[in-house]
Amino acid sequence: MDMKQHCVKLSVQPSRGLVDEKFTVLVQNLLPGFQLTIHALHQCEDGHSWEAFAHYNADATGIVNGKTITIQED
């Protein structure tokens, strides 16, 4: 089995925003069809935690490009 190492690139735009604003998640250099779950967790100054999960499948070029607004208070 050929075990190639992949350097996956993750970017999120915008880097800051309000909790209910949309943001774009871009993941590059995945294997085609790769299944990926992204988990984000943020704790506010007031102690509340906000959490988001998103499930994706990489396209034929190994890219995931998606938008999400699924953020819930923990």
C-alpha positions in Angstrom: 0.0 0.0 0.0 1.4 3.4 -1.0 1.3 5.7 2.1 1.6 9.2 0.8 1.7 12.1 3.2 -0.7 14.9 2.5 -0.4 18.5 3.8 -4.1 19.5 4.2 -4.8 23.3 4.0 -7.8 24.7 6.0 -9.0 28.3 5.7 -12.0 30.0 7.1 -13.3 33.4 5.9 -14.0 35.8 7.5 -11.6 35.1 10.4 -13.9 37.1 12.8 -17.6 37.7 12.9 -20.8 37.5 14.8 -22.0 34.0 15.9 -24.9 34.0 13.5 -23.0 35.2 10.4 -22.2 32.9 7.6 -18.6 31.9 7.0 -16.8 29.9 4.3 -14.7 26.8 5.0 -12.2 25.8 2.4 -10.2 22.6 2.8 -7.6 21.7 0.1 -5.2 18.8 -0.7 -7.5 16.0 0.5 -7.9 12.7 -1.3 -10.8 12.6 -3.7 -14.0 11.5 -1.9 -12.4 11.9 1.5 -15.1 12.2 4.3 -14.3 15.1 6.7 -15.9 16.4 9.9 -14.9 19.9 11.1 -15.5 20.8 14.7 -15.2 24.4 16.0 -15.4 25.4 19.6 -15.3 29.0 21.0 -15.7 30.2 24.5 -16.9 33.8 25.0 -15.7 36.2 27.6 -19.0 35.6 29.5 -18.2 31.9 29.8 -20.7 30.6 27.2 -19.4 28.0 24.8 -20.4 27.9 21.1 -19.9 24.8 19.0 -20.3 23.9 15.4 -20.0 20.6 13.4 -20.0 20.2 9.7 -19.7 17.0 7.6 -18.3 17.1 4.1 -17.1 14.9 1.3 -14.1 16.1 -0.8 -14.8 16.5 -4.5 -12.9 14.8 -7.3 -10.1 17.3 -7.0 -9.7 16.8 -3.2 -11.4 20.1 -2.3 -14.2 20.9 0.2 -15.7 24.3 -0.2 -18.8 24.9 2.0 -20.7 27.5 4.0 -22.3 26.9 7.4 -24.2 28.7 10.0 -24.8 25.7 12.3 -23.6 27.2 15.5 -25.3 26.4 18.8 -24.7 27.4 22.4 -23.3 24.6 24.5 
